[in-house]
Amino acid sequence: MTFSIVATDGIAWGVAVASKFLAVGAAVPAARAGVGAIATQSYANLAYRPDGLARLAAGASARETLDALTAADDQREQRQAGIVDGHGGTATFTGSGCHPWAGGVTGSGDRGCYAIQGNILTGPEVVADMERAWLASDRAAPLARRLFAALDAGDAAGGDKRGRQSAALLVVQPDGGYGGGSDVHVDLRVDDAPHPVPELARLLDLHDIFFTKPDTSQLLDLTPDLAAEVAGLLTSVGHPPAGHDPVSVGHALRDWAGIENLEERVVEEPKIDPVVLQVLRDKAAAART
């Protein structure tokens, strides 16, 4: 009923999944930084998630974990699952009772390690195109983007032959969460929509704006001219600084950014993240119309 990719780039672990199923993100994915990631689908046995992560955390490989989970499951032939472990091991399982087309592939190498699987698909091209998209993706790109590229390719190839309803993306990495307080870096879900994968893309774009840390190599100096522009923009959105000097502008910018949920992108004065600057320009332009 679902197609998914489970993968790691050695820094992060994650799952991307889509299905003609309500809120697939509530059922299929599980991951823990440094431990591994799991997708359980096709009459999903949700116990695979905590039990599988526990086995991985105890040192079992992806293959050993999946073999143990399915061996203990008397309905294994209706199940499908994929796992990557903390060391890059991979495993996928498709029971003989899964609705066709059903199958999966695994791989590892310098582009990362992955398990791709699906059932009730329009055909094997869904899994094949997902694998090609993963292998063609930029290995330097964030894992979330690479997972999404594979999911998008599977969707374009036909995906679930019953139609479309939901999609989800889960990525974990050490200290990857909001404020560094958890390992959950990306946790996005489209629970019920006619075109869930494109909607997931929109949410991922927003996630990058609000929660991705700034690229320090791209930061802009708050020169007098730029500080004056930023002061004018802040004034346009009802948040005028005390003065046009870089320090005053920086303080006002920090306050405004917190109100706009951009605090993860705030940097020490006298610099500004160009993403924050663009959002501010857009907000000021909208305020003037």
Helices and strands as residue ranges (DSSP letters): E 2-8, E 13-19, G 24-26, E 29-32, E 36-41, H 48-57, H 62-71, G 76-78, E 80-85, E 90-94, E 103-107, E 113-118, H 125-136, H 143-156, E 166-172, G 178-180, E 184-190, H 196-211, G 216-218, E 220-221, H 224-236, H 246-259, G 263-265, E 271-272, H 274-288
